[in-house]
């Protein structure tokens, strides 16, 4: 349960610490031009009706002039509407297009608890949800998130990169598309319910677009809108159904989706302008990152601050020092750790109706700190991605934390406190982030790549392979390894990739002749983690079934411990899987980072040959068949069945 909670919250916190000092950007929209959500709704409407509706769309221009706001573009099917206008009927879309100010109070399913819109000025203020502190402001196309005096500000050149909710059209467009008039609203006593699929589509698109609902888990069956006497929405309620969510939980979601509206005729004690300027002044008071202490940072984390007595703070201080001085993390990563704790404490507050005892907070603190030491866990991945260390330093840091050292036989041994998270799957986000980090570290300014020259980083791949093999074998049922691999892909709902040639995993004796392909290479969809399959038996071909382990010294690295070099054991060691730092379709990067460091080079000797002595010994006996001799037999799962 803890892991699912963390994954649920992670999308929110990724924009916090990473966004503060550079790094991760949360994308809930694309492009910097017109309203992306509006474009999606227009496309959906066009698909549903068979033609694009031009008469009821809000203009995409951000700040239209008065003439543009009052202009109606009429199509061939608008004569009835024009006739109604001549009879004095009021159209809701015209009322809404004349708004100058709007405030929307929201539940916890949105970007914040309240959004205020200076519509003509194209400015927005979003106040944070309870227990959070970040304030969002938009001015024209730009947006900023202010996290607090000690946590800084994140700037966006295009507000749609943050959320289309920052435009009032996000809320108004689905209502405008209902094509309502004052007469229809009065007939329903200012309260209307909409149940038709076409009517609901715009609302559902909006909610799912910003992640307020999961359209795979819930169905929107009705929208209820209460209007004021000027035909403006006062409240919007949503009714949901689900086959997977409990009824009680579903009602909670509905409450968290409610929208309540107020307008420019509402008397405000402080003007929008004053509130906006007050936030700008706060942003100017930000303390530089280098001057921020852990204690100060905690002051801006409401959930942690609420739980932190002196003993609690003492633990956090000690942990922060250890993460930096002993484990090698930088300040950004430590602050990310504090953010992760704050998010988890926030979950406690959301899910508990009673006072949370201090022991619960302390236990969660202990568990979170333990998770930091599991490479690939949610917290570790977050800290790794947010860290401001240079790419090569980050790539080496992971190995250092895992106690990596080269023994006398050029074998990387891992003997540290940090270990791989046993729950990390082969397609894990951390593995993608680590591979991207390696690519960045060995990329030249010109964009081309240097050959990987760090023996530890090269051999770290084999330990990733071991984690992947163990994960599939231990987490999934099947009569053989291949069937377990298929069940793994089925559970995570993706297709394995069979499209790469397997020549380097069907080696032959130095003086031998290639006869037929026996093993096939299968990869995860990102083409980073690979598995070598014996097509006849369905078994993994992996060096980890051959390598010996000493409980004291680690992997037995003396090649003399593996005398059967010309047998299947020796062949298995050199035909084994090999995690990729770059997919094969990244041709230059794949060659420089994955292929050449594992390949003997007669011209350069061992300068770029980073294998351990066991593999070097085996590769003197076994070689890859020449391209003109090799024939690939297996290009899909269907080809395996032909062998049965």
LODREN-304512 format. One record per residue (C-alpha): z, y, x. Coordinates in steps of 0.001 Angstrom, whole numbers. Each point is the difference from the previous one (the first is absolute). Layout:
BEGIN
(rec (Z Y X)) ...
This chain:
BEGIN
(rec (0 0 0)) (rec (873 2392 2825)) (rec (-3441 -345 1489)) (rec (-1731 722 -3311)) (rec (2169 3085 -485)) (rec (-926 1244 3447)) (rec (-3726 -546 -650)) (rec (284 1862 -3279)) (rec (1658 3003 1642)) (rec (-2035 -87 3194)) (rec (-2982 1854 -1456)) (rec (2270 2947 -777)) (rec (1855 155 3311)) (rec (-3148 -355 2074)) (rec (-867 3588 -911)) (rec (3476 1186 967)) (rec (865 -538 3676)) (rec (-3546 -790 1077)) (rec (-1268 3005 -1884)) (rec (2585 2280 1529)) (rec (-1042 -29 3600)) (rec (-3505 -1468 -331)) (rec (-1188 -3542 -560)) (rec (-382 -1688 -3348)) (rec (-1825 1711 -2869)) (rec (401 -1255 -3533)) (rec (-3353 -98 -1742)) (rec (33 219 -3759)) (rec (-3298 1824 -199)) (rec (-3093 526 2119)) (rec (-2028 2963 1014)) (rec (725 3684 -9)) (rec (-2459 1164 -2620)) (rec (330 -410 -3764)) (rec (2782 -1753 -1838)) (rec (-326 -3686 898)) (rec (1945 -1230 -2994)) (rec (-2149 2148 -2307)) (rec (-3086 -1548 1524)) (rec (1359 -3506 -630)) (rec (770 739 -3613)) (rec (-3457 1494 -469)) (rec (-1528 -3152 1465)) (rec (2099 -2209 -2274)) (rec (-951 2029 -3054)) (rec (-3660 -217 930)) (rec (238 -3765 366)) (rec (1839 -453 -3296)) (rec (-2369 2125 -2062)) (rec (-3259 -730 1787)) (rec (-569 3630 924)) (rec (1841 2699 1927)) (rec (1879 2450 -2225)) (rec (-534 3472 1263)) (rec (1519 1999 -2818)) (rec (3649 -1015 329)) (rec (585 -68 3755)) (rec (2111 2566 1791)) (rec (-1940 2012 2564)) (rec (511 -1423 3501)) (rec (346 3428 1584)) (rec (3600 606 994)) (rec (306 3645 -1106)) (rec (-2671 785 -2565)) (rec (-611 3590 -1008)) (rec (546 1075 -3583)) (rec (-3663 -256 -970)) (rec (-195 -3518 1347)) (rec (3200 -971 -1833)) (rec (-1379 1163 -3372)) (rec (-3480 -1413 408)) (rec (-855 -3140 -2010)) (rec (-2803 -2272 1160)) (rec (-1455 -1610 -3097)) (rec (-2011 -3196 1)) (rec (-2278 -1460 -2661)) (rec (2930 -1598 -1824)) (rec (2120 3165 -321)) (rec (-1471 1591 -3134)) (rec (2801 -1359 -2210)) (rec (2600 1429 2371)) (rec (-1762 3379 27)) (rec (-7 -26 -3787)) (rec (3748 -663 -2)) (rec (562 2922 2332)) (rec (-1897 2262 -2389)) (rec (2397 -1107 -2727)) (rec (2943 1221 2095)) (rec (1315 -3370 1160)) (rec (2019 127 3235)) (rec (-752 -2485 2763)) (rec (2880 -1227 2135)) (rec (-2172 -16 3088)) (rec (-554 3758 -387)) (rec (3727 577 -392)) (rec (803 -2019 3117)) (rec (-2713 1631 2074)) (rec (1649 3383 -655)) (rec (3390 -1034 1415)) (rec (1327 2087 2888)) (rec (3320 -1785 618)) (rec (1192 -3512 -762)) (rec (3077 -2007 872)) (rec (114 -3791 -344)) (rec (3307 -1830 176)) (rec (-470 -3565 1139)) (rec (1713 -3341 465)) (rec (445 -1827 3300)) (rec (-3476 -1500 -111)) (rec (-1624 3162 1314)) (rec (-159 2102 3148)) (rec (3107 1924 -1069)) (rec (2226 696 -2996)) (rec (-1692 3297 -901)) (rec (-3334 1679 715)) (rec (-681 3711 -585)) (rec (-3530 1356 -74)) (rec (-1241 3531 621)) (rec (-3343 -1041 -1424)) (rec (-2071 3131 679)) (rec (1457 296 3495)) (rec (-611 -3710 697)) (rec (3599 -394 1200)) (rec (2513 -2754 -715)) (rec (3667 -753 643)) (rec (1277 -3575 -301)) (rec (3775 -445 9)) (rec (1386 -3286 1396)) (rec (1369 -2913 -1974)) (rec (3756 -506 -38)) (rec (1262 -1248 3329)) (rec (-3034 1369 1848)) (rec (-486 3367 1660)) (rec (-3670 497 711)) (rec (-1581 2986 -1775)) (rec (-3782 176 -300)) (rec (-2002 3206 -321)) (rec (-3718 534 -402)) (rec (-1912 3214 657)) (rec (-3699 -267 -769)) (rec (-1307 -3088 1733)) (rec (2870 -271 2484)) (rec (3344 -1716 -571)) (rec (3291 -398 1843)) (rec (2974 -2326 -334)) (rec (3319 1513 1051)) (rec (2490 -2759 817)) (rec (2957 2131 1027)) (rec (1240 2227 2783)) (rec (293 -2893 2461)) (rec (-2896 -2136 -1160)) (rec (-2808 2509 70)) (rec (-3199 513 -1951)) (rec (-3286 -1860 -360)) (rec (-3175 1987 -618)) (rec (-3145 -1184 -1786)) (rec (-3283 1865 221)) (rec (-1084 -1621 -3260)) (rec (2702 -506 -2617)) (rec (-1883 -2963 -1465)) (rec (960 -1932 3147)) (rec (3540 202 -1324)) (rec (-511 -251 -3767)) (rec (-2257 1292 -2763)) (rec (3225 593 -1952)) (rec (151 3338 1818)) (rec (-2789 1220 -2305)) (rec (910 715 -3643)) (rec (-3249 -1713 -988)) (rec (1649 -3317 843)) (rec (2127 323 -3155)) (rec (-2367 2067 -2129)) (rec (-3268 -1877 383)) (rec (969 -3207 -1890)) (rec (1217 2178 -2908)) (rec (-3095 2196 58)) (rec (-2204 -3100 -141)) (rec (1538 -947 -3350)) (rec (-2098 2823 -1582)) (rec (2804 1089 -2331)) (rec (18 2929 -2408)) (rec (2820 1918 -1669)) (rec (-885 -1558 -3358)) (rec (442 -3552 1264)) (rec (3320 890 1625)) (rec (1305 1723 -3151)) (rec (-1074 -2967 -2133)) (rec (2235 -2217 2172)) (rec (2910 2453 -167)) (rec (-427 879 3685)) (rec (676 -3565 1154)) (rec (-2900 -2321 762)) (rec (-358 -3555 1237)) (rec (-3077 -1323 1815)) (rec (-762 -3698 311)) (rec (-3766 -248 511)) (rec (-1091 -1230 3424)) (rec (-2239 3026 558)) (rec (2889 2335 -813)) (rec (2409 -1794 2336)) (rec (-2369 -384 2913)) (rec (469 3493 1419)) (rec (3798 -269 -68)) (rec (-1 -3450 1587)) (rec (-2410 1117 2714)) (rec (2255 2913 867)) (rec (3213 -2018 66)) (rec (-1432 -2833 2068)) (rec (-1770 2407 2347)) (rec (3289 1458 1257)) (rec (1829 -3325 -68)) (rec (2175 786 -3026)) (rec (-980 -3332 -1600)) (rec (-1425 -3267 1249)) (rec (-2988 -737 -2224)) (rec (136 -3665 1028)) (rec (3553 -313 -1343)) (rec (-57 2167 -3134)) (rec (-2347 953 -2807)) (rec (46 3433 -1643)) (rec (-82 -566 -3765)) (rec (839 3431 -1412)) (rec (524 3637 921)) (rec (2083 2281 -2229)) (rec (-305 3765 348)) (rec (2159 2628 -1686)) (rec (-1615 3467 -177)) (rec (1559 3434 -451)) (rec (-1201 2543 -2586)) (rec (-2607 1305 2445)) (rec (-1512 -3525 287)) (rec (1248 -526 3545)) (rec (1629 -3318 969)) (rec (3795 81 20)) (rec (602 -3648 841)) (rec (-2144 -2994 935)) (rec (1381 -3523 -372)) (rec (-1609 -3262 1067)) (rec (377 -3451 -1542)) (rec (-580 -2977 2277)) (rec (-304 -3757 -289)) (rec (310 -2584 2751)) (rec (-25 -3757 402)) (rec (1949 121 3269)) (rec (2572 2811 -429)) (rec (3151 -487 -2083)) (rec (202 2020 -3214)) (rec (3044 1968 1149)) (rec (-1657 903 3301)) (rec (-3171 981 -1833)) (rec (1911 2468 -2181)) (rec (1485 1525 3156)) (rec (-3486 471 1411)) (rec (-1074 1729 -3207)) (rec (2912 2424 268)) (rec (-885 730 3619)) (rec (-3585 818 -1022)) (rec (849 2642 -2632)) (rec (-1394 3495 472)) (rec (1571 3132 -1490)) (rec (-1850 3320 24)) (rec (934 3697 -51)) (rec (-2269 3062 314)) (rec (-226 3669 945)) (rec (1785 1200 -3122)) (rec (3159 -1791 1149)) (rec (2475 2519 1423)) (rec (780 -803 3634)) (rec (3058 1408 1776)) (rec (-1873 -64 3306)) (rec (-3748 440 177)) (rec (-2449 -2500 1459)) (rec (-750 2523 2736)) (rec (3668 199 1011)) (rec (395 -3775 132)) (rec (-3180 -374 2018)) (rec (1066 2647 2534)) (rec (3453 -1545 289)) (rec (-1555 -3282 1123)) (rec (-2165 1793 2545)) (rec (3146 1585 1455)) (rec (1700 -3407 242)) (rec (-2990 -1389 1885)) (rec (420 2787 2562)) (rec (3564 -1212 687)) (rec (-1050 -3464 1227)) (rec (1847 -1111 3143)) (rec (-2307 -1352 2768)) (rec (55 -3783 264)) (rec (1317 7 3565)) (rec (3102 1917 -1129)) (rec (888 -2224 -2966)) (rec (2943 -2382 305)) (rec (453 -3193 -2018)) (rec (2948 1589 -1812)) (rec (-2111 2980 -1043)) (rec (-2838 -2237 -1096)) (rec (2353 -2006 -2194)) (rec (1034 3219 -1761)) (rec (-3526 179 -1415)) (rec (123 -3609 -1228)) (rec (1877 241 -3272)) (rec (526 -3731 -561)) (rec (1337 -623 3512)) (rec (2096 3166 -43)) (rec (1579 -1105 -3269)) (rec (1095 -3302 1546)) (rec (939 1265 3443)) (rec (3676 349 799)) (rec (1122 497 3602)) (rec (-37 -3721 846)) (rec (-3459 -343 -1508)) (rec (-1278 2934 2066)) (rec (1513 -1525 3124)) (rec (-2005 -3183 -586)) (rec (-3205 1978 -523)) (rec (620 2009 3170)) (rec (494 -3168 2020)) (rec (-3083 -1632 -1506)) (rec (-2110 3096 699)) (rec (1092 42 3640)) (rec (-716 -3711 375)) (rec (-3464 290 -1545)) (rec (-917 2706 2519)) (rec (1841 -913 3198)) (rec (-41 -3790 -195)) (rec (-2993 -833 -2183)) (rec (-2375 2754 1119)) (rec (-769 1636 -3352)) (rec (-667 3729 -140)) (rec (1639 2541 -2319)) (rec (-2693 -261 -2656)) (rec (509 -3744 -284)) (rec (3784 459 -296)) (rec (-473 2579 -2738)) (rec (-2323 -2473 -1738)) (rec (2824 -2550 141)) (rec (2317 2498 -1681)) (rec (-2670 649 -2654)) (rec (-239 -3744 -663)) (rec (3760 -208 -520)) (rec (-117 3010 -2316)) (rec (-2719 -1646 -2087)) (rec (1994 -3218 -327)) (rec (3143 1852 -992)) (rec (-2110 1822 -2568)) (rec (-955 -3359 -1474)) (rec (3686 -846 -359)) (rec (581 3191 -1938)) (rec (-2985 -623 -2275)) (rec (1048 -3556 -815)) (rec (3751 480 -359)) (rec (1872 1514 -2930)) (rec (3327 -25 1839)) (rec (1349 1514 3189)) (rec (-1309 -1883 3026)) (rec (2790 -1206 2314)) (rec (-61 1011 3662)) (rec (-173 -3669 1011)) (rec (-3397 -287 -1703)) (rec (-1374 2931 1963)) (rec (1390 -1400 3258)) (rec (-1505 -3440 -675)) (rec (-3400 1532 -701)) (rec (271 2067 3167)) (rec (745 -3150 1976)) (rec (-2910 -1890 -1583)) (rec (-2456 2856 563)) (rec (976 293 3656)) (rec (-520 -3749 381)) (rec (-3453 356 -1570)) (rec (-902 2593 2634)) (rec (222 -2836 2542)) (rec (-2564 -2094 -1891)) (rec (-3436 984 1272)) (rec (-2354 313 -2946)) (rec (2675 577 -2645)) (rec (-423 2903 -2400)) (rec (2481 2251 1819)) (rec (-1312 -908 3463)) (rec (-3595 645 -1058)) (rec (963 3362 -1463)) (rec (1772 1042 3203)) (rec (-2913 -1215 2134)) (rec (-2564 1941 -2012)) (rec (2053 3196 -125)) (rec (975 -46 3686)) (rec (-1481 2828 2044)) (rec (-270 -2024 3214)) (rec (-3426 -164 1622)) (rec (-2122 -2966 -1040)) (rec (384 -1954 3249)) (rec (3761 609 34)) (rec (263 -1309 -3574)) (rec (-2050 -3097 805)) (rec (2226 -763 2979)) (rec (3224 907 -1833)) (rec (-294 -2932 -2427)) (rec (-323 -2488 2862)) (rec (2876 1651 1869)) (rec (2238 -202 -3081)) (rec (-815 -3702 -277)) (rec (1109 -450 3621)) (rec (-3484 -557 1391)) (rec (-393 -795 3705)) (rec (-2587 -1770 2189)) (rec (1293 -3151 1691)) (rec (-1164 -1447 3328)) (rec (-2968 -1733 -1657)) (rec (-1355 3138 -1647)) (rec (1317 -1119 -3388)) (rec (1463 2579 -2376)) (rec (3464 -1085 -1083)) (rec (1934 1596 -2884)) (rec (3780 -40 295)) (rec (1214 3119 -1804)) (rec (2196 832 -2963)) (rec (-3002 1059 -2096)) (rec (-2018 -2840 -1559)) (rec (-2884 -254 -2443)) (rec (1006 173 -3637)) (rec (-420 -3559 -1249)) (rec (-1330 1437 -3285)) (rec (-2852 1910 1667)) (rec (-3347 -1473 -1190)) (rec (-3181 -91 2122)) (rec (-1504 2933 -1938)) (rec (3144 2143 369)) (rec (-196 3765 224)) (rec (1850 -38 3313)) (rec (-2672 -2176 1630)) (rec (-2693 2400 -1149)) (rec (2010 2968 1280)) (rec (700 -1663 3339)) (rec (-3662 -922 510)) (rec (-1038 3567 -847)) (rec (2578 1276 2491)) (rec (-1501 -2162 2769)) (rec (-3490 1218 -839)) (rec (1161 3609 227)) (rec (1837 -625 3275)) (rec (-3055 -1397 1771)) (rec (-2604 2300 -1519)) (rec (-1568 2666 2182)) (rec (-438 3615 -1085)) (rec (-3723 -707 -290)) (rec (730 -2623 -2665)) (rec (-907 -2997 2153)) (rec (2621 -2490 1175)) (rec (1613 -1004 3282)) (rec (592 -3672 707)) (rec (3576 -943 -899)) (rec (1939 -138 3267)) (rec (3564 -699 -1173)) (rec (779 -3704 394)) (rec (3009 146 -2339)) (rec (-1984 1665 -2774)) (rec (-2799 -2545 439)) (rec (2274 -3037 -141)) (rec (2074 1418 -2861)) (rec (-2864 -1190 -2220)) (rec (1008 -3629 501)) (rec (3472 702 -1421)) (rec (-1561 1671 -3029)) (rec (-2038 -3194 -367)) (rec (3187 -2079 76)) (rec (1547 2155 -2740)) (rec (-3137 -390 -2142)) (rec (-143 -3771 445)) (rec (3696 -423 -787)) (rec (-242 2252 -3048)) (rec (-2842 -1943 -1615)) (rec (1476 -3382 819)) (rec (3507 837 -1219)) (rec (-768 2081 -3099)) (rec (-2729 -1997 -1748)) (rec (-530 -3538 -1223)) (rec (-3103 -2059 729)) (rec (-1098 -3379 1273)) (rec (-1212 1616 3241)) (rec (11 3372 1790)) (rec (-3280 1130 -1526)) (rec (1225 -634 -3540)) (rec (3151 2007 785)) (rec (-2189 2808 1323)) (rec (-2015 -32 -3209)) (rec (3186 156 -2078)) (rec (1188 2944 2096)) (rec (-3222 1872 -777)) (rec (268 -955 -3664)) (rec (3543 1343 -300)) (rec (-977 3343 1507)) (rec (-3232 96 -2007)) (rec (-2523 443 2794)) (rec (-2910 -1983 1409)) (rec (93 -1437 3496)) (rec (-2813 1081 2306)) (rec (-2310 -2699 1389)) (rec (-2787 2171 1364)) (rec (717 56 3741)) (rec (-1476 -2533 2447)) (rec (2425 -2510 1503)) (rec (-1746 -636 3333)) (rec (2991 982 2157)) (rec (2173 -2440 -1955)) (rec (-2243 -3039 547)) (rec (210 -267 3776)) (rec (-1568 -2769 2044)) (rec (772 -1442 3426)) (rec (-1520 1970 2876)) (rec (-2601 -2698 623)) (rec (-232 -1075 -3617)) (rec (-2604 655 -2669)) (rec (566 1543 -3407)) (rec (-553 -2510 -2776)) (rec (1315 1337 -3301)) (rec (2446 2594 -1373)) (rec (3377 -1560 -742)) (rec (2228 3027 -610)) (rec (-520 3054 -2173)) (rec (1537 3470 225)) (rec (1485 1452 -3204)) (rec (1465 3502 -192)) (rec (2038 2221 -2290)) (rec (-2114 2628 -1814)) (rec (798 2673 2617)) (rec (-1425 -2409 2623)) (rec (3022 361 2278)) (rec (1996 -3215 -509)) (rec (-2013 -3158 568)) (rec (508 -3718 -469)) (rec (-2015 -2809 1588)) (rec (-576 -2922 -2371)) (rec (-909 -3588 864)) (rec (-2441 -414 -2856)) (rec (398 -3784 -73)) (rec (3810 -74 -203)) (rec (880 3476 -1327)) (rec (2484 485 2870)) (rec (489 3228 1937)) (rec (-1270 -154 3575)) (rec (2742 1970 1727)) (rec (1497 109 3474)) (rec (3426 198 -1647)) (rec (-281 -3703 -825)) (rec (-413 -714 3744)) (rec (2126 2573 1852)) (rec (3496 -1177 916)) (rec (3112 2093 -510)) (rec (3101 77 2186)) (rec (3070 1304 -1848)) (rec (1073 1966 3095)) (rec (-3190 1236 1642)) (rec (-2318 182 -3031)) (rec (-3589 -1264 56)) (rec (-583 -2518 2795)) (rec (-2627 1855 2023)) (rec (-580 -2290 2981)) (rec (-3499 -1459 -382)) (rec (1202 -3219 1640)) (rec (2001 -656 -3175)) (rec (-3327 -513 -1795)) (rec (-1818 -2649 2078)) (rec (-2400 -1195 -2707)) (rec (-2446 2799 646)) (rec (-3147 -1920 -949)) (rec (1447 -1429 -3208)) (rec (357 1425 -3480)) (rec (3221 1708 1085)) (rec (-1757 2132 2568)) (rec (-2856 739 -2392)) (rec (2450 1067 -2720)) (rec (1637 2565 2309)) (rec (-3311 1754 676)) (rec (-1435 -404 -3534)) (rec (3112 1533 -1570)) (rec (61 2941 -2415)) (rec (285 3521 1414)) (rec (1162 3097 -1898)) (rec (-2508 2846 286)) (rec (857 3592 845)) (rec (-3423 946 -1323)) (rec (-2145 -1810 -2593)) (rec (-3152 -1540 1436)) (rec (-2148 2560 -1822)) (rec (1679 2687 2161)) (rec (-2244 -1362 2732)) (rec (1009 2075 3042)) (rec (3695 86 -890)) (rec (34 -3763 -650)) (rec (-1670 -711 3342)) (rec (2276 2303 2001)) (rec (3291 -870 -1694)) (rec (-378 -3648 -1057)) (rec (-2838 -1784 1805)) (rec (-179 1276 3594)) (rec (3747 -204 809)) (rec (-184 -3708 -894)) (rec (-3205 -660 1969)) (rec (-355 -878 3707)) (rec (-2108 2578 1844)) (rec (-1601 -1264 3215)) (rec (-880 3539 1108)) (rec (3400 1627 -628)) (rec (2211 -3004 684)) (rec (3331 98 -1836)) (rec (90 3780 -435)) (rec (-839 -182 -3704)) (rec (933 -3662 -550)) (rec (3409 103 -1624)) (rec (586 -3613 -1067)) (rec (3035 -2052 1066)) (rec (-276 -2752 2579)) (rec (-95 -2785 -2594)) (rec (-3083 1451 -1682)) (rec (-1621 918 3303)) (rec (377 -3614 1119)) (rec (-1457 -1344 -3250)) (rec (-2926 2441 72)) (rec (-1027 -1405 3363)) (rec (-546 -3288 -1821)) (rec (-1298 1210 -3359)) (rec (-2630 2641 -801)) (rec (-1697 1474 -3063)) (rec (-3432 -1517 -734)) (rec (-2990 2203 693)) (rec (-1332 1987 -2948)) (rec (-3397 -1723 128)) (rec (1673 -3433 -280)) (rec (2641 817 -2600)) (rec (-734 -445 -3716)) (rec (2356 1321 -2710)) (rec (357 -2517 -2846)) (rec (2758 1581 -2069)) (rec (-500 3425 -1568)) (rec (2047 -366 -3173)) (rec (2612 -2182 -1638)) (rec (-2830 -1793 -1819)) (rec (-1318 -1307 3307)) (rec (3293 -1830 588)) (rec (-488 -1987 -3183)) (rec (-3321 -1325 1235)) (rec (1868 -1910 2670)) (rec (2193 -1881 -2480)) 
